[in-house]
Amino acid sequence: MNKLENAVYEMNLLEEQAGGCGRLNSLPALFKVIITVWYILLTVSFHKYDIFGLLGMGIYPLVLFLIYEIPFRQCIKRIKIILPFLLLAGIANPLLDKNILGSLGNRQVSGGVVSMATLMLKGLFTVLAGYLLIVSTSIEKICGALRKFHMPSILVTMILLIYRYISLLLKETNRVMQAYALRAPGQKGVGFKAWGSLAGLLLLRSMDRAENVYESMCLRGFDGSRGNSFQYTAEQKAKPADYIWLLLWGTGLFSLRIVPLLTIVGSLLVKG
């Protein structure tokens, strides 16, 4: 199985997992979107030097991974392409910010090092929160929740179609690459001279397939000029336990933000 086929397989597996029957899957998508957005806003609001306070926000993804038995190893495998960008985030901070904040043992700690680590953690936590939302909620339910937030219908439709047909684009790309490999046996990768023609061919095939998809949608009554022209998955009715889940996580995350327990502990460890 090549990389493109593996990517299609992973997307199909992710959709099956999102449509499962676990406890996290059964929660209303609107509640999960609210908590995810709330968590991301609180996470990015930490000061660039408040790394110990930020560590407390790791409780949210850790608890969800443990309680709902979501495979963490599978998560790392799926987001590994993003991890290098997280590691590169703020890599220049130690060179730009050499202000000494304190010392950890016999080593001095500069503000650039702390801000770089804080930026990396913010990126990691927000990616994990987004992953937990996607792995537990189908894209149709997420888009339905976004419409309840009164997000423009055309924008939500674009998000849904891009996600839904990205696997189709990967399949078309795989067919093009297989056809090229059959015509250039023994060659590794795509030759530089063929880049332009293959990219153009893929663009034309994508446009042709997009036109077929649009015509099929129009035959089924789609009208992009009306807000209610696209039907999303019906949202399940919220139960009292779901409201308790929303209240507990909402207040709990806010408490982690305003009560800097780990910040106090960190200030005791790092002595200026």
Secondary structure, DSSP 8 states (H G I E B T S, - for coil): --HHHHHHHHHHHHHHHHTS-SHHHHS-HHHHHHHHHHHHHHHHTS-TT-HHHHHGGGHHHHHHHHHTT--HHHHHHHHTTTHHHHHHTTTTHHHH---EEEEETTEEEEHHHHHHHHHHHHHHHHHHHHHHHHHHS-HHHHHHHHHHTT--HHHHHHHHHHHHHHHHHHHHHHHHHHHHHHHSTT--S--GGGHHHHHHHHHHHHHHHHHHHHHHHHHTT--TTSTTSS---------HHHHHHHHHHHHHHHHHHHS-HHHHHHHHHSB-
